[in-house]
């Protein structure tokens, strides 16, 4: 996934939290980053999330997009 792919995903007619979670499931690096943040001690509130869709529901679409952008930007910088 690229930044442009993410942008199209969140601005397209199918722009839902479910569609975002589904797209992230195919991107292990992005899914792991989202799960790591969702499971952070300050956010998890005692629950551990193993599924990306639950993490998206807890963090919210906007926060997940920001996490994904951060990871994707890092990929771009490494190239």
Secondary structure as the mmCIF struct_conf table of DSSP 4:
data_model
#
loop_
_struct_conf.conf_type_id
_struct_conf.id
_struct_conf.beg_label_comp_id
_struct_conf.beg_label_asym_id
_struct_conf.beg_label_seq_id
_struct_conf.end_label_comp_id
_struct_conf.end_label_asym_id
_struct_conf.end_label_seq_id
HELX_RH_AL_P HELX_RH_AL_P1 UNK A 3 UNK A 11
BEND BEND1 UNK A 12 UNK A 12
TURN_TY1_P TURN_TY1_P1 UNK A 13 UNK A 14
HELX_RH_AL_P HELX_RH_AL_P2 UNK A 17 UNK A 25
TURN_TY1_P TURN_TY1_P2 UNK A 26 UNK A 26
HELX_RH_AL_P HELX_RH_AL_P3 UNK A 28 UNK A 38
TURN_TY1_P TURN_TY1_P3 UNK A 39 UNK A 39
BEND BEND2 UNK A 40 UNK A 40
HELX_RH_AL_P HELX_RH_AL_P4 UNK A 41 UNK A 44
TURN_TY1_P TURN_TY1_P4 UNK A 45 UNK A 46
BEND BEND3 UNK A 51 UNK A 51
HELX_RH_AL_P HELX_RH_AL_P5 UNK A 52 UNK A 59
HELX_RH_AL_P HELX_RH_AL_P6 UNK A 61 UNK A 78
#
